[in-house]
Amino acid sequence: MKKAIWVIAFLGLIGTKASATILFSDSFSYADGAITAVSGGVWTNHSGTANQVDVQSGMVNLTSAESEDVSTGISGGPYATGLLYFSLGVNFSALPTLGGGYFAHFKDATATGFRARLFATTNGAAAGFYRLGINNGSTPVSAIYSTDLALGTYHTAVVRYDVGAVATTLWVDPLLETDPSVSASDVVTSLQISGIALRQSIASGAGMGTLKADNLVVATTFAEVVPEPGLLPLGALGLLIAKFVHRRRLT
């Protein structure tokens, strides 16, 4: 079933943008187990306790109770300039702490050079809810999206990173690049981006909660990670079907 859905989504991408530049995508359709093992070398450990990040039922489990960080390369890198985007579906089952923690980011070829960090936090959220936020590369989160998100619901985070300008923007469940967004304000140096990473943030007082992640796409335009409606019916239909079915799976 999942394979058929992603065939539809793939056709949607073709119909939406014939010259798409997808740098990396993963629906995590692996056997259950440690992602570094079941992905056949696509994902590798770059820090923390090995074999903790695991896949279950086609989704990645991330938790602040563990410490492993994993990453994979993106095609065409390293990037010293230009725009990079990634989208990631998330469904949280346990809240982050007030300060929160980041769980996905771009990275350079080292184990410590991180940019465009995607955070979860309860800062500003109503009791029992959380919010997503970003920074350019320092700690803590420097910009928080204003929508409260409930546990047990599926959301899509979209991040844009201007590599040369070191500027990061976040959308939550967008349809268009002109939809409401927030921009990071912390100032850090530029790095050459060569990969995308998933992080588990075991740390006293700085946890990102517990979530399932799915449908990671890295590309050079917004339309390639979230195809805009109205471009072509086939593209819109295919991707809306895929998103709807995956949202039902994660809720």
N, C-alpha and C positions, 0 to 999 in steps of 0.2 A: 504493500500500500504506500509506504513512504517513498519507495523508488518511483512509483507512478506519479506521486505528487510532485516530486522534484523534476521529473520529465516535463510536466506541465509548466512548472516554474521556469525551466530552462527554455522551453519554447516561448514563454512570456518574455524572457530577456532578449531572445533573438528578435521577437516582434517589436520590442520596445526600442532597441538600439543596435543596429546591425554592426557597428564598429565598437562594441563594448570593450572596455579595458578592465576586466576583472583580474586583479592581482592575486587573489586567493579566495577560496570559498570552501566551507565545510559544513555539512548538515549532520556530521558526527554519526553517520550510519555505520558504526563499527560494532563488533561484538562487545559485550559487557567486559569491563576490566580496565586496568590502568591505561590511560590514553597513550602513553609513550610506548606501550607494548602493542595494543590492538590497532593503532593507526599505521603500523608498518614503517615507523620512522618519520612520519609526517610531523609529529609533535615530539619535542625533546625537552628534558629537564634542564633549566638553566640556574635554578637555585632551590633550596628547601629539600625536604625529605622526599626521596624518589618514590614513584609509584602511588602517590596519594591522590592526584587528580584522576578521576575515573569516569568512564562512560557507562551509563545505564539506560537501557531502552532508547538509545539514539539521542541522548542528551548528556551534557557534561555536568557533573556535580562539583560545585565550588563552595567552600566553607571556611569560615574564620577559625575553625577548630583544627585546621591543618595548615601546612606551611609550603607545600610544593608550588613552584611556579613553572609553567611550561610555555614554549614558544615555537613558532614556525616561521620560515622565511616567506617573503612576498616577492613575486616575480618582478624583474626589472631593477631591483635594488642594488646598492643602497641609493636612497633619494636624498639629495642635498637641497632641492628646491621643489616647488610645485605643491599641489593639493592632494592629500590622501584622505580617504573616507573609510570608515568601517561601520557596519551595522551588526547588532547582536541582539537576539531574543533572550529575554530573562524572565524568570518566574521565581520569586523569593518565597521561601517557606519559614525563614527566621529573620527577624529584624537586625539591621546593623546597629552599631553603637551610635551614640550622639555624634562623636567625631567621625565615625565611619571609616571606611577603607576602600582602596581601589581594587578592582578585580579584572580589568582588561586595559591594555595600553599598546601603543606602538613602542618599538625599541630599536636600538642600534645593534651592532654586532657583539657588544659586551653583555655581561650579566647584570649591569647596573644602569645603563643609559636608557631611561624610560621617558617617553613623551606622550601627551594626550591621554592622561590617566582618567579612566571612567570610575567614578566613586558611587557608593551607596551610603546614605547617612540618614539619621532621624532628625537632624538639625532643621528646625522650622516646620516639621511635619506634625500633624495631629497624632494623638496617642494611638498606637497600633498601626501606624502607616510609616512609610519611608519615602525618601526622595533620591533622585539620581543627580550627580554633579560631576564636575570635571576640574582638572587643572592642567597647566602646560607641562609641568614636570616636577613641581616641588610638593611639599606637604604642609598644611592639609589641603582639602578641597578649596578652590578659590571661587567657584561659581556653582550655584545649586538651582536646578530646574524647579519651578514653583508648584508643580502638580504633585499632590499626595498620591502615592501608589499603595494599593492594598496587597497584602500577602495572598498567595495563591492565584494571582492574575498574571497574564502574559503581557509583556510590553516590549517594544523594540526601541533600543537606544541607537541613535545615529551620531557619530562623531566625525567632524571635519578637522583636519590638521593641516595648517599651512607650514610646511617644513622650514622654508627659509625665514619666514617672519615669526616663527614659533608662536602661532596663534591657534587656539583650540575652540571649537564651537560644538554645542550639544543640543540635539533635539530628542524629544521623547514621543514616540508614535506619530511621526510626521507623515504627511502625504507630499508636501512640497518643500523645497528648500527655503521658501519665503515664510514658512510657518514659524511660530514663536520659537526662539532658541535662547541660549545663554552662552556667554563667551568668557573664557578663563582670563584672569587678571594677573596671575603670578608671572614674574619675569625670570626666564632661564635662558641658557645659551642654546644655540641650534646644534642638532646632532644629525648625522646621516642615518636615515631610517631604513632598516633592512628586514624587519620582521614585525609580527603581531604576537601578543602574549596574553595568557590567562593567568590570574594570580590568586593565591589563597593567602589571607593576611593574618596569620596567627600572630597576635601581639596584644599585650596588656592594654585594654582600653581603646583599641583602634581596630575593631572588627568590621568586616563588610557583610556580616550575616551569612545566610545560607541560601543558595540559589541553584537552579538548573539553567544552563545556557544552551542555546541552539541557534542554528542558521547564521553562522558568521560569514560575512562577505566583506572583502577589502577591495576597493576600486579607486579610480581617479576622478569620478564624478558622483554627485548625489543620486542621479537617476540610475546609476548602476547598482547602488546598494538599496535604494528605495525607488523603483521605477515610478515616474510621475504619471498620474491618471490622464487619460485622454490622448496619449501619444499614438497608441495602436490598440484596438480592442483585444487582440490576442495577448499582448503583453500584460495589459491590465487584468484580464480574466485569469490568466495563468498564475500570476503572482498573488492576486487576491484569494484564489482558491487555496494556494499553498499556505498563505498566512493564516487563513481561517481554520484550516485543518490542524495546523501546528498549534494555534492558540487553544483549540479544543483539547489537544493532547496534553498540553501543559497545565490546564486548569482542572 
